[in-house]
Amino acid sequence: MDLFEYMAGNRKEKEAPLAARMRPQTLDEVVGQEDIIGEDKLLYRAIKADRLSSIILYGPPGVGKTTLAKVIANTTSADFHQVNATIAGKKDMESVVETAKNNLGGYGRKTILFIDEIHRFNKAQQDYLLPYVEDGTLILIGATTENPYFEVNGALISRSRIFELKPLSKENILTLIKRAFESDRGVKQYNAEITDEAADFLADIADGDARAALNAIELAVLTTKPSEDAKIHVDLAVAEECIQKKAIRYDKTGDNHYDTIAAFIESMCGSDPDAALYYLGRMLAAGEDVKYIARRMLVAASEEVGNADPMAICVAASAAIAVERVGMPEGRIILAQAATYIASAPKSNAAYLGIEKVLQTVRETGNLPIPPYLQDSSYKGAAKLGRGVGYKYAHNYPNHWVEQQYLPDAIKDMTFYEPNDIGHEKDIKEYFRNIGKDPQRYEYKDPSKEGNPERPWE
C-alpha cells in the first residue's frame, strides 16, 4: 500500500456513514443475537477458537449479518475476502479461489469468503463455489435477507450451518444509540446529546433495524444547529423529522364535494335510506364520478355494516361492476339499490374497530415473532428451523376446532374482533360459543345497554 492508498483509506473510514463507523469490531461489542452468539453458544465458541466452518447468516436488514462477518474478519487468522453478490462476477470468484488454493497449499492457511446478499448469485455462480467449499479450499460465510432454503443452492446449504438472526430488541437499539453518542467513532465529536424521549422514539420506530436508528441519528446531528450552550440537542421533534416515515396526504380542496360524500356515507351508517338517496341524487346531479361513488359504497358496506350483513359488500361490489358496464343514466338505479340496501342493513363496525386496534398494536409492538408452528413448513429443511412443528390441524378435532395459540406470545391474550349481537354477527357469537371458544367472551349482551365508543382501546 502506498501513501495515497493509506490516506484514502483513512479518509474513507472517517467519512463513512455512522452505521458503518459504529459497526462492532469484536465479539464483546456485538449487541443482541444472544441466542446464537452468547458465550455458551456454538457460533461464539467457533469464532473465539478460530475454528469456523461454512455458515449462512439469514435475517432482515440491520440485524448484524455483515457485523458478524466483520468481527470474524478481525478475529480470525484465516485470509478473509469479502464480495457483494450484486456486483461480483466470475473473475472475482476465480481470483479468490486461486488465492485460497495458494494459501492452503503453500502456507496451510485457511481462506474465508464472505458473500453479502448471496441470494443474488445465480445457480451457476453458486455451483462454481460448491467444490471449493466441499474440499475445504474455502470457508463460506453467506449473508441473505431471503430464506436460504428458497434462494441458496441446496448443496451449499447441506455443507453449511444456518444461523437465523432476529430483529434487535428495543433495549438493543437503545444501547446502540447511547453508544453512538458516547463513542469517538460515533457523534461525540459534534458535542451532541439526545433526550430519553427521542432515543425511546427512535428505538421504537427502528423496528429492530440498527442501521435505521443510526442513520436517523446521523441525519439529526448533521442537520441541527448547536444551541446557545454550543451543544447539538436531538429532541423528539428532531428525531421525528429524521426518521423515514410514510407521509399520508389528503386533498382538502373542494369542500362541497367532500361534505356531500361524507353526508351520503353517514346517512347509510345511520340507517336512513331517504337521506342516502337524497345525497346520492345531489352528487349525480352535480356530475360526480359514478365509479367514485361506487368505491365509497364498497368501503361503507364493510366499515358500517360488516359481518352484521355480509351480503352488503356483495351488493356493493356487484353494483360497482354493473355501473361500470351499464353506464349512465341507468346506472343511477343500480347505485340507488346498493345505497338503500346498505342503509337498511343491520350495522356493525366490529371489523373496522378490529383492524384499527390491530394497526395501533402493530405500531406499538412492531413485527412480533410468529409462533414457529404456524410458519410455512412446505419446503425442505423447514423442520430444522422449527417451522410447523407442533401445529394442530383444526379439521382433525371435534367441531373442526382446537384450542391453539395463533397470536404472537407478547399479545396472545389480546382481543381485536368483537362481534355484536346484531344480524349475522349474533350467529357468529353463537357459533363460537357452541364450539367452546371462550364462552364468556361470546355470551349474549343486550346491544341497547352496551356502549360503543368510536375507539374503545384509546
N, C-alpha and C positions, 0 to 999 in steps of 0.2 A: 504494500500500500504506500503510495507517495503522499507528500504533504497535502496536496489538493484533495485527494480522496479522503484523507483523515479529517480535514477541515469541513468538507462537505458532509461527512458522516456525523460530525459533532453538530453542525448546523441543522441537519435533518432531525436529529434527536431532540434538540431544543425546541424546534418549531413544529414538532409532531403534535397531533391533537391530544387533548388532555387524557382521553381514554387510552391512548397508546402509551403516553408517558407514565400513567399510573398503573400500567399492567404489572402485576407481581413478578418478581424475579426469582423468588424462592418458594418452596412449598409452604413455608411458615407464613408467607404473606398472602397466600390464597385465601379468599373469603368464600364461604359456602361450600356446597358439594361434599359435606362431611360423610355422606353415605358411601362415597366412592374413594375419597382421599383423606378420610380420618386416619389417625395414626395407626389404628389396628386393621386397616383395610388393605386389600391386595395391591391396588394401584400405588398407594402411598409407599408400601414396602418395596415394590418393584422399582419405583423411581429412586428411592433412597439408596437401594442396593445396586443401582445401575444394572438391573437385570431385566430390562423391559423387553417384552415380546410384542408382536404386531397388535395394535389396538385400533378401534374405531370409536371416536367420540361423537355422540349423537345428542342433539338438543337444540332448542331455539336460539336465536341470536342473542348475544350479550350475556351468556351464562358462564363463559370461561373455557370454551374449547381451545381457542388459539392461545389463551393464557396458559393452560396446562402444557401445551406443546412448547411454549417459550420457556417455561420452568424446566421442562425436561432438557431443552437445549442448553440451559445454564448449568445443569447438574450432571449431565452425562459425560462420560469420557469418549463416547462414540462420536463419529463425524456426523454433524447434523446439517441436513439440507431441507429447505422449505420451498415449495412451489404452490402456486394457486391454479386450481384446475380450470379457471375461466380463461387464463392466458397461456398456460403451459402447453407446449407441443411435444411431438415425438423426440425432437432433438434434445429438449431439456431432459427428458426421461433417459435417453441414451447416455447423456453426459453424466448424470447421477449414477447410473448403473456402472459405467466404466470406472468412475471414481471408487464406487463401492467394491468392485472386484479388486482393484489395486490395493485398497485399504485392507481388505480381508486376506488377500494372497501375500502381499508384501510385508504387512505390519501386524496382521492378526487383529486388526481394529474393525469394530462394527460400524455400520452406517445406518443412521436413522433418516428416513424420508418422510417429512410431514407434508401431506397434501390437503390444503384447505379447500373446502367445498368439493370433496371427492366425488359427490354425486353428479358433478358436471362433466366428469370424464365419461366418454362413451365406452361401449363394451370392448372395442378393440384396444383402447388405451389401458383399460383395467386388465384385460387379458395379457397385455405386454408385461405388466408388473408381476403377474402371478408366479412364474417360475423362480424369479429372484427373491420373492417373499418366501416361497416354499423351501428353497435351498439355504435360506439364511443370509444371502448376499445383502438383502435389505431388511430392515425392521420398519414396517409401515405404521405411520400414525395418520389416520384419515379423520377429517372433521366434516360433519354434514348436519344440515338442518332438516334433512329429509330422512324418513325411516330407512335405515340401511338395508333392511330386508326387501325393500322395494327398489332401491336405487343403486345398490352396490352388488357387484358380481358375487354370486353365491359361493364360488370357490375362494374368493378373497375373504368373505365372511367366515367360512369354515376354518380359515387359518388365522383368524383374528379374534380377539376378545372385545365384545361390545360393551361400552360404558355409556349409560344414558344420563346426561346432565339435566337437572331440573332448573326451572327459573329460580333466581335468587329470592330469598325471603326479604320482607321489608326491613328487617333488622340487618341483613347482609348489606342492603343498599345504603342504609343509614351509616353503617361502618365505613363504606367506601366514600360516601360524601364527606364524612368527618375527616377521613384520611386525606382527601383531595385538598382540603383547606389547611391542613397541618403539614403536609409534606413539601419538601423542596422541589420534588418532581411535579407537584400539583400547582395550586394557585397562591401559595404562601407569599411568593414574591410580589403579588399585587396588593398585599395588605388588605385582603378581603375576609369577610366573615358572613356567615349565613344564620338566619334565625331558625329556631327549632321548628317553627310553624312551616317555614319554606322547605326545610330539609324533610320534614314529615310528608309534605305535599309531593315533593319530587320522588321520594321513596315509594309513595303510593302509586303515582301516575306512571312510573317507570315500568311497573308490572313485571318485575323480575329481571329487567334488562339493564345491566350496569352501564352499558355504553350510552343508553338513552339518558340516564341521570347525569353522567359525567359530561356529555355533550351539552346538556342544558346548563350545567354549572359554568362550563367554559364560555358559552354564549352570554350568560348573565354577567360574568365578571368582566369580559372584554367590552361589553356594551353599556356598562353602568358607570357613571361618573362618580368619583370619590366625593364623599360628603365633607362638611366643614372640618371634621376630625381627621381628614386625609385617609379615611378608610372607605372601601367599597362595601356597601351593605346590600346583601342579597336577601330581600324580604319576600313575603308571599306574593305580592303583586309582580315583582320582578320574575320570580320563579314561574308564575302562571304565563307570563309573556314568552318565556324562553323555552318552555317545553312544547313540543309539537302536538297540537290537538286539532281535530277536525272542526272547522267553523261551520256552524249551522246558520244559514242565511235565509231570510224570508222577505219577499217583496211586499211592502206595506202600502204601496200606491194603489189607487183605485178602491177607495173606502166603500163605495156603494156596492161594488162587485162583491167584496168580501163580507160586507154586512148582510147582503141578501142570501148568499150561500150559507152563512152562519145561521141565519134565521130559519132557513129551509131545513138544515140538519137538526137544529134544536127543536123544531116543530115535530119532526119524525121521532126524536128522542122523547119528547113529551107526549107522545101518543095522540097527536092532534092531526088527523088526516086532512081536515079542511084547511088548516094553516099551511100544511106541507104542500097541498095542491096550489094554494094561492101564491106562495113564494116560487114554486116551480113555474107557474104561469108568468110571473113577473120576469123571471130570468129568460124564459123562452121569448117573451115579447121584446126583450132588450137585445135579443140575438146572441145570448150566451152559447158557448160551445156545448152541444149536447153530450159530447164524449166526456167533457169535464164534469158535467152534472152526473153522468152515469158513474164516473170514478168516485165521486164523493158519496154516492149512494152505496157503492161497494164497501167503503170504509164504515159508513153508518150501520150497515147491516151487521158487521162484525163488532163494532165498538159499542153500539147501543142495544142491539138485540142479542147477538152472540148465540150461545147454546140454549137460550130460552126458547128459540125457534130456529133451528139450524137451516130451515128452508129459506130464511130471509136472504142469506148470502147466495143461495142458488138462484132465487128470483132476481136479485140484483145483477148477478153475473150474466144470466140469460138476457136480461134487459139491455145490458151493455153491449152484448154481441148483436142482439136484434136491432137496436137503434143504429148501429154502425152499418148493418146490412140493408135496413129498410130506408133510413134517412128521414128527413122531414118532408111534409108536415106530419105524416103518420106516426113518426117516432114519438110524438108528444103523448100518444095513447099508451105506448109501451112504458115510457117514463112515469106516467101517471099511475099505471098499475103497480109498478115497483115501489113508488113513493108511498102509495096508500097501504100497500102490504106491510112495508117496514114500519110505518106509523101505527098500524093496527096490531102489530105483533106484540106478544109479551116481551118485556125488556129485561136485559141483564148486561151489566158491564163487567162481569167477573173475569172474562178473558182479557179485557183491556186492563183492568186493575192488576191482574196477574202478571202480564208482561211488563207493566210499568214497575212493579215491585221487583221483578227479576232483573231488569236493567239497572235499577238502583243498587241491587245487591251485587251485580257484576262490577259496577263501578267501584264499589267499596271493597270487594274481596279479590278482584282480578280473576285470572284464569285458574280456578281451583283444580287440583288433580282429579280426573275422572277415576272412579273406582276401577282397578285393573280388570276385574272380571266382566266389566261392561265394555271394555275396549275391543277394537277389531282383533279377531283371532283367526282370520281366514288365510293368513299367509304362513309360509314355512318359517319356523323359528319363533312364532308368536308366544308359544308356551315358555320359551326361555326368558322372555321379558315379563312373564306373568300375565299375559293378556288372555282373558277369557276363562281363567282358572277359577272354579268355584261358582260359575254362573248357574242360576236356576231358571230353567225354561218354563215359563208360566203355563203352557199348554199341557205340561206333564202333571199338573196338580188339580185337585178338585176346584170346580168353578173357573178353571183356567186362570188361576191367580195364586200367587205365593208371596208371603212376606219376604221382602228383599229390599235392601237399601239401594236406591238409584241416584240420589243426590250425592255430591262430594261430602266427605266427612265433616268439613267445617260448617256446613249448612244443612246437615242431614235431617234436622228437626224443623226446618222452616216450611211454611205453607205459602203457596203462591196462588193457586187456583181455588177459589171458594165459591162453588155453585150456589145459587139462590134456590128458594123453594117456589119458583115460578116456572111455568111452562115445562119444557123438556129438561131443564136443569133439576127440577124436582125428581124426575125419573133417574137422572144421573146419581143424585144423592142416595136414592133408594137402592140402586144397583150396587154402589159402594158398601152400603150397609149390609146388603144381602150376601155379598162375598166375604164379609168380615173385615173390611178395610177400615180401621179406625172408626168404629161405630159411634163414638161420642162426637167426633168431629162432624159426622154427616147426619146427626139427628135432626129431626124437623124443627124449624124455628119459624115462628109467625113473622112473615116479612113486614107486616104493619108495625111490629114492635121492635124491629131491628134497624139500627142506624146504618146509613150507607154513605159515609163521608167520601169525598172525591178521592183522597189519598190517605187511607187509614193508617198506613205504615209510617207516615211522617210525624 
